[in-house]
Amino acid sequence: WTFELWQEGEQASFSLPGVQADGNSKVEVVAAYGKTELWQAAQSCQVSDFDLKTMPPSEAFLPSSVDFPDEHVDQGMVSGTMRLKLPQLENVKSVVTSYVVYFADLHGNHLGKEWHLPIEGGRSTLELRLDAVALPISAQWIMVSGENSAGRGPPLRTKLVDIVRSRPVHANFSGDEDPVELQIEGRVMITPAQNPTNVIAYSIYLAKDSQERTLLGRVAASGSKAVTFKLHAAYKAGQHLLVVSSYSDLDMKEGVVIPVEDFVEAY
């Protein structure tokens, strides 16, 4: 078989048609320029003939992708929804009864518990919800394997990213400098997060409870240096200031609460 490779990426794929192969079959790939083939630089790989009756699922039945954005802010803890995108093969359901998910160390060694996700209907994606799961020590990879009655197939490795988020250590308000009722003006001094890595800014909100809050503005983070935000805003009785760490994908919900007193000049 021959196919054209346009030099627009680092990889190319080619689907082999159904052919008869024995245990010693190999596939060889060689670059060709017109009618000239560079056999001296050929690359080859062994062909494994998958037999459903006696073998666990082969690499062909591994998920095409595994996505797990960690939502837990503490180091060594993960929460979130893991999504496994199934391979685009018509016979996945007849070959794979379920996918098994577990964590592994740098060398691929199994760590801790595992989860089994059965194949359901015609769904193209499987989901696994993890809530406040403590990571095993040395966990580096998310491993996913297909399994059937013959056993468990080879795993797909996906890098485990433990997102660590940190709120500001401290923040305080200089006091209301605006003498007008229902308005506040002043400076918010912010001591940066204990772990300032990936904090891009600190966001200042006026809030009444965990659900009702209004963004007043953001001040760029400066690593481990304190920053100051100047504010002048309308104010309602019962509100307070809330200062949170901001990352490229979200603002933290938890932060530093600062009580506010609306100064009104007496006449």
ChimeraX commands (.cxc) that place a marker at each C-alpha (Angstrom):
marker #1 position 0.00,0.00,0.00 radius 0.5
marker #1 position 1.16,3.56,-0.58 radius 0.5
marker #1 position -0.13,6.87,0.67 radius 0.5
marker #1 position 0.96,10.49,0.50 radius 0.5
marker #1 position 2.28,12.23,3.61 radius 0.5
marker #1 position 1.93,15.99,3.54 radius 0.5
marker #1 position 4.52,17.60,5.82 radius 0.5
marker #1 position 2.03,19.50,7.98 radius 0.5
marker #1 position 2.40,17.58,11.22 radius 0.5
marker #1 position 4.57,15.16,13.15 radius 0.5
marker #1 position 2.47,12.03,12.66 radius 0.5
marker #1 position 0.49,10.30,9.96 radius 0.5
marker #1 position -1.91,7.36,10.20 radius 0.5
marker #1 position -2.84,4.64,7.74 radius 0.5
marker #1 position -5.58,2.02,8.12 radius 0.5
marker #1 position -4.59,-1.41,6.91 radius 0.5
marker #1 position -7.25,-3.26,4.96 radius 0.5
marker #1 position -8.29,-6.74,6.08 radius 0.5
marker #1 position -5.50,-9.15,5.16 radius 0.5
marker #1 position -4.46,-12.64,6.15 radius 0.5
marker #1 position -1.48,-12.65,8.51 radius 0.5
marker #1 position 0.41,-15.24,10.53 radius 0.5
marker #1 position 2.32,-14.90,13.79 radius 0.5
marker #1 position 5.49,-13.73,12.03 radius 0.5
marker #1 position 3.95,-10.95,9.95 radius 0.5
marker #1 position 5.43,-7.46,10.03 radius 0.5
marker #1 position 4.49,-4.10,8.60 radius 0.5
marker #1 position 7.32,-2.15,7.00 radius 0.5
marker #1 position 7.22,1.57,6.33 radius 0.5
marker #1 position 9.62,3.16,3.88 radius 0.5
marker #1 position 9.88,6.67,2.49 radius 0.5
marker #1 position 9.43,6.97,-1.25 radius 0.5
marker #1 position 10.27,9.79,-3.65 radius 0.5
marker #1 position 8.56,9.14,-6.95 radius 0.5
marker #1 position 9.65,5.63,-7.92 radius 0.5
marker #1 position 12.63,5.65,-5.56 radius 0.5
marker #1 position 12.13,3.85,-2.23 radius 0.5
marker #1 position 14.66,4.21,0.59 radius 0.5
marker #1 position 14.62,0.64,1.88 radius 0.5
marker #1 position 17.84,1.14,3.83 radius 0.5
marker #1 position 15.87,3.47,6.16 radius 0.5
marker #1 position 12.78,1.26,6.46 radius 0.5
marker #1 position 10.96,1.01,9.79 radius 0.5
marker #1 position 9.02,-2.10,10.77 radius 0.5
marker #1 position 6.75,-3.38,13.51 radius 0.5
marker #1 position 5.32,-6.76,14.43 radius 0.5
marker #1 position 1.67,-7.38,13.62 radius 0.5
marker #1 position -0.37,-8.90,16.44 radius 0.5
marker #1 position -3.33,-10.86,15.16 radius 0.5
marker #1 position -6.13,-10.18,17.64 radius 0.5
marker #1 position -8.38,-13.17,18.40 radius 0.5
marker #1 position -11.50,-12.27,20.40 radius 0.5
marker #1 position -12.04,-15.86,21.56 radius 0.5
marker #1 position -8.73,-16.10,23.40 radius 0.5
marker #1 position -7.31,-12.58,23.84 radius 0.5
marker #1 position -8.11,-9.46,25.87 radius 0.5
marker #1 position -8.76,-6.23,23.92 radius 0.5
marker #1 position -5.80,-5.05,21.84 radius 0.5
marker #1 position -4.37,-1.51,21.65 radius 0.5
marker #1 position -6.84,-0.75,18.85 radius 0.5
marker #1 position -9.68,-0.70,21.40 radius 0.5
marker #1 position -8.10,1.78,23.81 radius 0.5
marker #1 position -9.87,5.15,24.25 radius 0.5
marker #1 position -8.80,7.74,21.71 radius 0.5
marker #1 position -8.42,10.24,24.56 radius 0.5
marker #1 position -8.73,10.56,28.34 radius 0.5
marker #1 position -9.53,13.96,29.81 radius 0.5
marker #1 position -9.50,14.72,33.55 radius 0.5
marker #1 position -9.46,18.37,34.70 radius 0.5
marker #1 position -8.86,18.36,38.46 radius 0.5
marker #1 position -11.24,20.61,40.40 radius 0.5
marker #1 position -9.87,20.04,43.92 radius 0.5
marker #1 position -7.66,22.84,45.21 radius 0.5
marker #1 position -5.63,20.79,47.71 radius 0.5
marker #1 position -2.40,19.03,46.86 radius 0.5
marker #1 position -2.71,15.24,46.84 radius 0.5
marker #1 position -6.49,15.37,46.36 radius 0.5
marker #1 position -8.45,15.24,43.11 radius 0.5
marker #1 position -12.07,15.81,42.15 radius 0.5
marker #1 position -13.69,16.05,38.77 radius 0.5
marker #1 position -15.23,14.18,35.88 radius 0.5
marker #1 position -12.96,11.92,33.85 radius 0.5
marker #1 position -14.07,11.48,30.23 radius 0.5
marker #1 position -13.00,8.57,28.07 radius 0.5
marker #1 position -13.57,9.05,24.35 radius 0.5
marker #1 position -14.10,5.62,22.81 radius 0.5
marker #1 position -12.31,4.56,19.62 radius 0.5
marker #1 position -14.24,4.98,16.39 radius 0.5
marker #1 position -14.62,1.26,15.74 radius 0.5
marker #1 position -17.93,-0.43,15.02 radius 0.5
marker #1 position -17.20,-3.53,17.10 radius 0.5
marker #1 position -16.02,-1.92,20.36 radius 0.5
marker #1 position -19.04,-3.16,22.31 radius 0.5
marker #1 position -18.56,-6.75,21.10 radius 0.5
marker #1 position -14.89,-6.76,22.10 radius 0.5
marker #1 position -14.74,-4.64,25.29 radius 0.5
marker #1 position -17.08,-5.35,28.20 radius 0.5
marker #1 position -15.70,-2.50,30.32 radius 0.5
marker #1 position -12.76,-0.14,30.81 radius 0.5
marker #1 position -10.72,-0.20,34.00 radius 0.5
marker #1 position -9.19,3.01,35.37 radius 0.5
marker #1 position -6.46,3.32,38.00 radius 0.5
marker #1 position -3.50,5.45,39.02 radius 0.5
marker #1 position 0.11,4.39,38.47 radius 0.5
marker #1 position 3.60,5.54,39.43 radius 0.5
marker #1 position 6.25,6.84,37.04 radius 0.5
marker #1 position 7.03,3.28,35.86 radius 0.5
marker #1 position 3.41,2.29,35.32 radius 0.5
marker #1 position 2.99,0.26,38.50 radius 0.5
marker #1 position -0.60,-0.03,39.74 radius 0.5
marker #1 position -1.40,2.14,42.79 radius 0.5
marker #1 position -4.48,2.03,45.00 radius 0.5
marker #1 position -8.03,1.19,43.97 radius 0.5
marker #1 position -9.47,0.91,40.48 radius 0.5
marker #1 position -12.77,1.75,38.79 radius 0.5
marker #1 position -14.65,-0.26,36.15 radius 0.5
marker #1 position -16.74,1.52,33.50 radius 0.5
marker #1 position -19.07,-0.77,31.55 radius 0.5
marker #1 position -19.79,-0.08,27.87 radius 0.5
marker #1 position -23.28,1.40,27.69 radius 0.5
marker #1 position -25.47,1.52,24.58 radius 0.5
marker #1 position -24.19,3.60,21.70 radius 0.5
marker #1 position -22.42,6.21,23.82 radius 0.5
marker #1 position -19.19,7.55,22.36 radius 0.5
marker #1 position -17.91,8.84,25.71 radius 0.5
marker #1 position -17.78,7.25,29.17 radius 0.5
marker #1 position -17.63,9.36,32.34 radius 0.5
marker #1 position -16.21,8.66,35.78 radius 0.5
marker #1 position -16.93,11.09,38.61 radius 0.5
marker #1 position -14.31,11.35,41.36 radius 0.5
marker #1 position -15.04,13.35,44.51 radius 0.5
marker #1 position -12.26,14.25,46.95 radius 0.5
marker #1 position -10.12,11.20,46.13 radius 0.5
marker #1 position -6.76,11.04,47.91 radius 0.5
marker #1 position -4.00,10.31,45.42 radius 0.5
marker #1 position -1.65,7.43,46.20 radius 0.5
marker #1 position 1.89,8.54,46.97 radius 0.5
marker #1 position 3.99,8.66,43.77 radius 0.5
marker #1 position 0.94,8.72,41.46 radius 0.5
marker #1 position 2.01,10.09,38.06 radius 0.5
marker #1 position -0.29,8.50,35.48 radius 0.5
marker #1 position -3.93,7.75,34.80 radius 0.5
marker #1 position -4.07,4.26,33.29 radius 0.5
marker #1 position -7.00,2.94,31.25 radius 0.5
marker #1 position -7.32,-0.61,29.89 radius 0.5
marker #1 position -10.05,-2.45,28.07 radius 0.5
marker #1 position -11.15,-5.78,29.49 radius 0.5
marker #1 position -13.28,-8.75,28.48 radius 0.5
marker #1 position -13.75,-12.38,29.53 radius 0.5
marker #1 position -10.20,-13.22,28.36 radius 0.5
marker #1 position -8.60,-10.62,30.61 radius 0.5
marker #1 position -7.27,-7.08,30.63 radius 0.5
marker #1 position -5.55,-5.50,27.63 radius 0.5
marker #1 position -2.57,-3.14,27.49 radius 0.5
marker #1 position -3.11,0.28,29.14 radius 0.5
marker #1 position -3.23,3.79,27.79 radius 0.5
marker #1 position -1.19,6.27,29.83 radius 0.5
marker #1 position -2.41,9.82,30.44 radius 0.5
marker #1 position -0.42,12.28,32.53 radius 0.5
marker #1 position -2.05,13.00,35.90 radius 0.5
marker #1 position -2.21,16.72,36.68 radius 0.5
marker #1 position -2.96,17.53,40.33 radius 0.5
marker #1 position -4.17,21.13,40.25 radius 0.5
marker #1 position -3.19,23.00,43.41 radius 0.5
marker #1 position -4.98,26.28,44.04 radius 0.5
marker #1 position -4.37,28.65,46.92 radius 0.5
marker #1 position -6.38,31.60,48.20 radius 0.5
marker #1 position -4.75,34.85,49.42 radius 0.5
marker #1 position -3.13,34.56,52.83 radius 0.5
marker #1 position -4.65,37.83,54.04 radius 0.5
marker #1 position -6.43,40.96,52.83 radius 0.5
marker #1 position -7.63,44.09,54.59 radius 0.5
marker #1 position -9.54,47.25,53.69 radius 0.5
marker #1 position -8.12,50.70,54.50 radius 0.5
marker #1 position -11.56,51.95,55.53 radius 0.5
marker #1 position -14.23,53.91,53.69 radius 0.5
marker #1 position -12.96,57.30,52.48 radius 0.5
marker #1 position -16.23,58.28,50.75 radius 0.5
marker #1 position -18.56,60.25,53.04 radius 0.5
marker #1 position -21.60,59.57,50.84 radius 0.5
marker #1 position -24.06,56.97,52.08 radius 0.5
marker #1 position -24.22,53.67,50.14 radius 0.5
marker #1 position -20.82,54.27,48.52 radius 0.5
marker #1 position -17.43,52.99,49.61 radius 0.5
marker #1 position -13.96,54.04,48.54 radius 0.5
marker #1 position -10.55,52.89,49.67 radius 0.5
marker #1 position -7.69,50.47,49.16 radius 0.5
marker #1 position -7.61,46.69,49.53 radius 0.5
marker #1 position -4.17,45.39,50.55 radius 0.5
marker #1 position -3.63,41.75,49.59 radius 0.5
marker #1 position -1.02,39.34,50.92 radius 0.5
marker #1 position -0.47,36.80,48.10 radius 0.5
marker #1 position -1.38,33.14,48.15 radius 0.5
marker #1 position 0.87,30.76,50.04 radius 0.5
marker #1 position 1.34,28.92,46.74 radius 0.5
marker #1 position 1.26,31.72,44.12 radius 0.5
marker #1 position 2.11,29.40,41.22 radius 0.5
marker #1 position -0.25,30.03,38.28 radius 0.5
marker #1 position -2.16,32.77,40.12 radius 0.5
marker #1 position -2.54,35.47,37.46 radius 0.5
marker #1 position -4.56,38.00,39.49 radius 0.5
marker #1 position -6.60,38.63,42.62 radius 0.5
marker #1 position -10.29,39.40,42.11 radius 0.5
marker #1 position -12.25,41.64,44.46 radius 0.5
marker #1 position -15.99,41.10,44.86 radius 0.5
marker #1 position -18.79,42.71,46.83 radius 0.5
marker #1 position -20.74,39.82,48.30 radius 0.5
marker #1 position -23.66,39.10,50.57 radius 0.5
marker #1 position -23.51,35.31,50.57 radius 0.5
marker #1 position -21.83,32.50,48.62 radius 0.5
marker #1 position -24.23,32.88,45.69 radius 0.5
marker #1 position -24.69,36.65,45.38 radius 0.5
marker #1 position -21.50,38.52,44.50 radius 0.5
marker #1 position -20.50,41.36,42.17 radius 0.5
marker #1 position -17.04,41.71,40.63 radius 0.5
marker #1 position -15.44,45.08,41.38 radius 0.5
marker #1 position -12.19,44.41,39.55 radius 0.5
marker #1 position -8.88,42.53,39.46 radius 0.5
marker #1 position -5.31,43.37,40.30 radius 0.5
marker #1 position -2.44,41.50,38.64 radius 0.5
marker #1 position -0.57,39.07,40.85 radius 0.5
marker #1 position 3.12,39.78,41.53 radius 0.5
marker #1 position 4.44,36.43,42.67 radius 0.5
marker #1 position 5.16,36.53,46.40 radius 0.5
marker #1 position 4.80,40.34,46.62 radius 0.5
marker #1 position 1.79,42.07,48.19 radius 0.5
marker #1 position -0.51,44.02,45.87 radius 0.5
marker #1 position -3.06,46.81,46.34 radius 0.5
marker #1 position -6.42,47.41,44.68 radius 0.5
marker #1 position -8.10,50.83,44.65 radius 0.5
marker #1 position -11.90,50.66,44.74 radius 0.5
marker #1 position -14.85,53.02,44.59 radius 0.5
marker #1 position -18.22,51.30,44.39 radius 0.5
marker #1 position -21.89,51.38,45.28 radius 0.5
marker #1 position -22.62,49.54,48.51 radius 0.5
marker #1 position -25.64,47.88,50.10 radius 0.5
marker #1 position -26.10,47.21,53.79 radius 0.5
marker #1 position -24.96,43.72,54.77 radius 0.5
marker #1 position -22.38,43.36,52.01 radius 0.5
marker #1 position -18.72,42.52,52.55 radius 0.5
marker #1 position -15.61,42.34,50.37 radius 0.5
marker #1 position -14.37,38.98,49.10 radius 0.5
marker #1 position -10.85,38.58,47.69 radius 0.5
marker #1 position -10.08,35.42,45.69 radius 0.5
marker #1 position -7.22,34.04,43.63 radius 0.5
marker #1 position -7.75,34.06,39.87 radius 0.5
marker #1 position -6.33,31.45,37.51 radius 0.5
marker #1 position -6.40,31.30,33.71 radius 0.5
marker #1 position -9.48,29.06,33.78 radius 0.5
marker #1 position -11.44,30.32,36.81 radius 0.5
marker #1 position -11.75,32.44,39.93 radius 0.5
marker #1 position -11.71,30.47,43.16 radius 0.5
marker #1 position -14.99,30.41,45.08 radius 0.5
marker #1 position -13.26,30.52,48.46 radius 0.5
marker #1 position -11.26,33.56,49.52 radius 0.5
marker #1 position -10.66,36.16,52.22 radius 0.5
marker #1 position -13.75,37.90,53.61 radius 0.5
marker #1 position -13.35,41.55,54.69 radius 0.5
marker #1 position -16.10,43.23,56.72 radius 0.5
marker #1 position -16.97,46.72,55.45 radius 0.5
marker #1 position -18.40,49.72,57.30 radius 0.5
marker #1 position -20.00,52.45,55.18 radius 0.5
marker #1 position -18.70,55.77,56.50 radius 0.5
marker #1 position -21.32,58.53,56.32 radius 0.5
marker #1 position -20.40,62.11,57.18 radius 0.5
marker #1 position -22.68,63.66,59.75 radius 0.5
marker #1 position -24.08,67.14,59.08 radius 0.5
marker link #1:1,2 radius 0.2
marker link #1:2,3 radius 0.2
marker link #1:3,4 radius 0.2
marker link #1:4,5 radius 0.2
marker link #1:5,6 radius 0.2
marker link #1:6,7 radius 0.2
marker link #1:7,8 radius 0.2
marker link #1:8,9 radius 0.2
marker link #1:9,10 radius 0.2
marker link #1:10,11 radius 0.2
marker link #1:11,12 radius 0.2
marker link #1:12,13 radius 0.2
marker link #1:13,14 radius 0.2
marker link #1:14,15 radius 0.2
marker link #1:15,16 radius 0.2
marker link #1:16,17 radius 0.2
marker link #1:17,18 radius 0.2
marker link #1:18,19 radius 0.2
marker link #1:19,20 radius 0.2
marker link #1:20,21 radius 0.2
marker link #1:21,22 radius 0.2
marker link #1:22,23 radius 0.2
marker link #1:23,24 radius 0.2
marker link #1:24,25 radius 0.2
marker link #1:25,26 radius 0.2
marker link #1:26,27 radius 0.2
marker link #1:27,28 radius 0.2
marker link #1:28,29 radius 0.2
marker link #1:29,30 radius 0.2
marker link #1:30,31 radius 0.2
marker link #1:31,32 radius 0.2
marker link #1:32,33 radius 0.2
marker link #1:33,34 radius 0.2
marker link #1:34,35 radius 0.2
marker link #1:35,36 radius 0.2
marker link #1:36,37 radius 0.2
marker link #1:37,38 radius 0.2
marker link #1:38,39 radius 0.2
marker link #1:39,40 radius 0.2
marker link #1:40,41 radius 0.2
marker link #1:41,42 radius 0.2
marker link #1:42,43 radius 0.2
marker link #1:43,44 radius 0.2
marker link #1:44,45 radius 0.2
marker link #1:45,46 radius 0.2
marker link #1:46,47 radius 0.2
marker link #1:47,48 radius 0.2
marker link #1:48,49 radius 0.2
marker link #1:49,50 radius 0.2
marker link #1:50,51 radius 0.2
marker link #1:51,52 radius 0.2
marker link #1:52,53 radius 0.2
marker link #1:53,54 radius 0.2
marker link #1:54,55 radius 0.2
marker link #1:55,56 radius 0.2
marker link #1:56,57 radius 0.2
marker link #1:57,58 radius 0.2
marker link #1:58,59 radius 0.2
marker link #1:59,60 radius 0.2
marker link #1:60,61 radius 0.2
marker link #1:61,62 radius 0.2
marker link #1:62,63 radius 0.2
marker link #1:63,64 radius 0.2
marker link #1:64,65 radius 0.2
marker link #1:65,66 radius 0.2
marker link #1:66,67 radius 0.2
marker link #1:67,68 radius 0.2
marker link #1:68,69 radius 0.2
marker link #1:69,70 radius 0.2
marker link #1:70,71 radius 0.2
marker link #1:71,72 radius 0.2
marker link #1:72,73 radius 0.2
marker link #1:73,74 radius 0.2
marker link #1:74,75 radius 0.2
marker link #1:75,76 radius 0.2
marker link #1:76,77 radius 0.2
marker link #1:77,78 radius 0.2
marker link #1:78,79 radius 0.2
marker link #1:79,80 radius 0.2
marker link #1:80,81 radius 0.2
marker link #1:81,82 radius 0.2
marker link #1:82,83 radius 0.2
marker link #1:83,84 radius 0.2
marker link #1:84,85 radius 0.2
marker link #1:85,86 radius 0.2
marker link #1:86,87 radius 0.2
marker link #1:87,88 radius 0.2
marker link #1:88,89 radius 0.2
marker link #1:89,90 radius 0.2
marker link #1:90,91 radius 0.2
marker link #1:91,92 radius 0.2
marker link #1:92,93 radius 0.2
marker link #1:93,94 radius 0.2
marker link #1:94,95 radius 0.2
marker link #1:95,96 radius 0.2
marker link #1:96,97 radius 0.2
marker link #1:97,98 radius 0.2
marker link #1:98,99 radius 0.2
marker link #1:99,100 radius 0.2
marker link #1:100,101 radius 0.2
marker link #1:101,102 radius 0.2
marker link #1:102,103 radius 0.2
marker link #1:103,104 radius 0.2
marker link #1:104,105 radius 0.2
marker link #1:105,106 radius 0.2
marker link #1:106,107 radius 0.2
marker link #1:107,108 radius 0.2
marker link #1:108,109 radius 0.2
marker link #1:109,110 radius 0.2
marker link #1:110,111 radius 0.2
marker link #1:111,112 radius 0.2
marker link #1:112,113 radius 0.2
marker link #1:113,114 radius 0.2
marker link #1:114,115 radius 0.2
marker link #1:115,116 radius 0.2
marker link #1:116,117 radius 0.2
marker link #1:117,118 radius 0.2
marker link #1:118,119 radius 0.2
marker link #1:119,120 radius 0.2
marker link #1:120,121 radius 0.2
marker link #1:121,122 radius 0.2
marker link #1:122,123 radius 0.2
marker link #1:123,124 radius 0.2
marker link #1:124,125 radius 0.2
marker link #1:125,126 radius 0.2
marker link #1:126,127 radius 0.2
marker link #1:127,128 radius 0.2
marker link #1:128,129 radius 0.2
marker link #1:129,130 radius 0.2
marker link #1:130,131 radius 0.2
marker link #1:131,132 radius 0.2
marker link #1:132,133 radius 0.2
marker link #1:133,134 radius 0.2
marker link #1:134,135 radius 0.2
marker link #1:135,136 radius 0.2
marker link #1:136,137 radius 0.2
marker link #1:137,138 radius 0.2
marker link #1:138,139 radius 0.2
marker link #1:139,140 radius 0.2
marker link #1:140,141 radius 0.2
marker link #1:141,142 radius 0.2
marker link #1:142,143 radius 0.2
marker link #1:143,144 radius 0.2
marker link #1:144,145 radius 0.2
marker link #1:145,146 radius 0.2
marker link #1:146,147 radius 0.2
marker link #1:147,148 radius 0.2
marker link #1:148,149 radius 0.2
marker link #1:149,150 radius 0.2
marker link #1:150,151 radius 0.2
marker link #1:151,152 radius 0.2
marker link #1:152,153 radius 0.2
marker link #1:153,154 radius 0.2
marker link #1:154,155 radius 0.2
marker link #1:155,156 radius 0.2
marker link #1:156,157 radius 0.2
marker link #1:157,158 radius 0.2
marker link #1:158,159 radius 0.2
marker link #1:159,160 radius 0.2
marker link #1:160,161 radius 0.2
marker link #1:161,162 radius 0.2
marker link #1:162,163 radius 0.2
marker link #1:163,164 radius 0.2
marker link #1:164,165 radius 0.2
marker link #1:165,166 radius 0.2
marker link #1:166,167 radius 0.2
marker link #1:167,168 radius 0.2
marker link #1:168,169 radius 0.2
marker link #1:169,170 radius 0.2
marker link #1:170,171 radius 0.2
marker link #1:171,172 radius 0.2
marker link #1:172,173 radius 0.2
marker link #1:173,174 radius 0.2
marker link #1:174,175 radius 0.2
marker link #1:175,176 radius 0.2
marker link #1:176,177 radius 0.2
marker link #1:177,178 radius 0.2
marker link #1:178,179 radius 0.2
marker link #1:179,180 radius 0.2
marker link #1:180,181 radius 0.2
marker link #1:181,182 radius 0.2
marker link #1:182,183 radius 0.2
marker link #1:183,184 radius 0.2
marker link #1:184,185 radius 0.2
marker link #1:185,186 radius 0.2
marker link #1:186,187 radius 0.2
marker link #1:187,188 radius 0.2
marker link #1:188,189 radius 0.2
marker link #1:189,190 radius 0.2
marker link #1:190,191 radius 0.2
marker link #1:191,192 radius 0.2
marker link #1:192,193 radius 0.2
marker link #1:193,194 radius 0.2
marker link #1:194,195 radius 0.2
marker link #1:195,196 radius 0.2
marker link #1:196,197 radius 0.2
marker link #1:197,198 radius 0.2
marker link #1:198,199 radius 0.2
marker link #1:199,200 radius 0.2
marker link #1:200,201 radius 0.2
marker link #1:201,202 radius 0.2
marker link #1:202,203 radius 0.2
marker link #1:203,204 radius 0.2
marker link #1:204,205 radius 0.2
marker link #1:205,206 radius 0.2
marker link #1:206,207 radius 0.2
marker link #1:207,208 radius 0.2
marker link #1:208,209 radius 0.2
marker link #1:209,210 radius 0.2
marker link #1:210,211 radius 0.2
marker link #1:211,212 radius 0.2
marker link #1:212,213 radius 0.2
marker link #1:213,214 radius 0.2
marker link #1:214,215 radius 0.2
marker link #1:215,216 radius 0.2
marker link #1:216,217 radius 0.2
marker link #1:217,218 radius 0.2
marker link #1:218,219 radius 0.2
marker link #1:219,220 radius 0.2
marker link #1:220,221 radius 0.2
marker link #1:221,222 radius 0.2
marker link #1:222,223 radius 0.2
marker link #1:223,224 radius 0.2
marker link #1:224,225 radius 0.2
marker link #1:225,226 radius 0.2
marker link #1:226,227 radius 0.2
marker link #1:227,228 radius 0.2
marker link #1:228,229 radius 0.2
marker link #1:229,230 radius 0.2
marker link #1:230,231 radius 0.2
marker link #1:231,232 radius 0.2
marker link #1:232,233 radius 0.2
marker link #1:233,234 radius 0.2
marker link #1:234,235 radius 0.2
marker link #1:235,236 radius 0.2
marker link #1:236,237 radius 0.2
marker link #1:237,238 radius 0.2
marker link #1:238,239 radius 0.2
marker link #1:239,240 radius 0.2
marker link #1:240,241 radius 0.2
marker link #1:241,242 radius 0.2
marker link #1:242,243 radius 0.2
marker link #1:243,244 radius 0.2
marker link #1:244,245 radius 0.2
marker link #1:245,246 radius 0.2
marker link #1:246,247 radius 0.2
marker link #1:247,248 radius 0.2
marker link #1:248,249 radius 0.2
marker link #1:249,250 radius 0.2
marker link #1:250,251 radius 0.2
marker link #1:251,252 radius 0.2
marker link #1:252,253 radius 0.2
marker link #1:253,254 radius 0.2
marker link #1:254,255 radius 0.2
marker link #1:255,256 radius 0.2
marker link #1:256,257 radius 0.2
marker link #1:257,258 radius 0.2
marker link #1:258,259 radius 0.2
marker link #1:259,260 radius 0.2
marker link #1:260,261 radius 0.2
marker link #1:261,262 radius 0.2
marker link #1:262,263 radius 0.2
marker link #1:263,264 radius 0.2
marker link #1:264,265 radius 0.2
marker link #1:265,266 radius 0.2
marker link #1:266,267 radius 0.2
view
